[in-house]
Amino acid sequence: MSDLPPAIKAIQEQFRPRFEAQDARMEAMAAAAFKARMDNAEVTHDVSAEEALAMLAKEAKKYDLE
C-alpha cells in the first residue's frame, strides 16, 4: 500500500470509516444469523458434550465466529 500515490491514500483514508462501519454491520448480521440458526436448532440428547462442541465449532467456522 505504501506504493500508492498520496491522492489514492487520501481517498482510502476518507472512505475508511465507511468501510469499517460496513464491516461492523456485516459482522453483526452474520452473528445474528448464527444466533437465529442456533435458536431454531433441534435439541438432541443422544450426543456427548464433546460431540456437541465439535458440531458447534464446525458450524461457527462457516460464519468465522471463533
C-alpha positions, 0 to 999 in steps of 0.5 A: 500500500505504501506504493500508492500515490498520496491522492489514492491514500487520501481517498482510502483514508476518507472512505475508511470509516465507511468501510469499517462501519460496513464491516461492523454491520456485516459482522453483526448480521452474520452473528445474528444469523448464527444466533437465529440458526442456533435458536431454531436448532433441534435439541438432541440428547443422544450426543456427548458434550464433546460431540456437541462442541465439535458440531458447534465449532464446525458450524461457527467456522462457516460464519468465522465466529471463533 
